[in-house]
Amino acid sequence: MKNWLSDIDKQLLQIRNQYGNTYYQGFKTGKLDSALLEELAEKQTEVLADTGIVDKLNQILSEEDSGAEEAIQILRKSILLRRVIDGVRVEKHPALVSLKGKIQLQENEFIPSFGGEQNGYSARRSILSESDDMECRRNAFLSLQPLLNNISDICYELIEVANVASSDSGYTSYFDFLLAQEDMTNDQLESAMVSALHATEDSYLEFLAIGREMLKSERINLFDLPFIQGELTRETDKLFSKRNRFTDLRETLNSIGIDLSEFPVTIETVDSPNAGTCFVLGSRDIRLILGLEGGYFGHYVAFHEFGHALHYSMQPDSAILSDQGVCMETMADFFATLLSDPDWLSEHTLMTAQEVQKFLRMKKLSDSYRIRTMIRDTMFESEIFRNPGKSFDEVWLNLTEKILGVQAKEAIWSPFSIYRPAYSKNYVFSHFLSKSLTELTSMKKDSSSENTKRLFSLFNDLVRQGNLEPFEDRAVKLGIDYCALGTDINL
Ligand SMILES: [Zn+2]
């Protein structure tokens, strides 16, 4: 392998780990060190500003294809490095870094308050899904409004800045730039969203119908939806709440030959805006921060986040070959699908076969709601970044009515959509892709632990070379149609 390429890769990897450390500390303390972030951005720009890199890349990219394995790998790495250079030019634009930092700082410092108390993010999520008092749910839902009011000017400014930075690289908007960074065209995205809407439609209509019965009301409010979702699986949630999610994780890992105590991961629980986050400080130092929730969701988050850690630990020591969003979320969800395995469920929750089937039916309705919120967020991001200045509230409320079938007056959009646009789409893809991968492993039914081992080995084959081959191609090789989401897959 070309030495200069490996040298740059090593330096980029070091910087990436320092980023991981900075975000991890910021997340834990609520004080993101934006000065350090700017310093790292400068360091990265310096590494890539080395004269001659672009010339060397252009030389490689113009060479005739020899067909040799090493030449193919160098070519792919060169394409990816060029993408990193583009990414840094846009992503580390000083004004963009500073605005993102400001939004995240305010989000981390903010404590949602309702009912006269400072309750926090996890309590807000619990009230929304558990409280049968409509006023409580309404207040919890609206408790993010002060945060959104405080950051909305910065958010509009971020869109302008991000779009200008992207136009320097030849893209009409930051959203389009991010899609291109992941080898995704807008047509692919749109057709995937249409397919996913189609695949979730019947289940979502049933979700709403059950919700109307549950609430004894024809009118469903936006703040009722998480409650309906919670009610669907309440009984099973109680069973999950009785179990320790870390013990279940440890036991499940043991069954595939992983000793959690020797695995390079530290797990902490913190009340945070996200239910779970994975930080990479090095390939042998991965930190998971989980929210405080219990029930099925608490387990889901722990398994999903551990899936990220497992994936990172299998990736090659390379910043250039790091897998991107769709692959990362698919691998994380792939691990979380263990929780929907009937054998796993009956073994760990002691549900009868009939109860397991009922839970899986209800979970399907619940997933239809979750996926449609991700589609709404994706379309929201696409619209506000492509039409800078357009009212967030108006766009969000229109899409919410169209996709979730619910009218509302107050828009509670997520700050994540602004500082991490084009990411929510990955959860839509990952839901379907991880299911297809799981189906591949369960063709031959035998003992649950054999199945889990097969799952793990497939996981390993898929990701050990990182992005050396595009994820889409890796999936297609396994027989998975990457973009025909849901057309022939069950929800
Ligand atoms: Zn994830």
Boltz pocket constraint, residues with backbone or C-beta under 6 A from the ligand:
constraints:
  - pocket:
      binder: B
      contacts: [[A, 304], [A, 308], [A, 328], [A, 329], [A, 332]]
      max_distance: 6.0
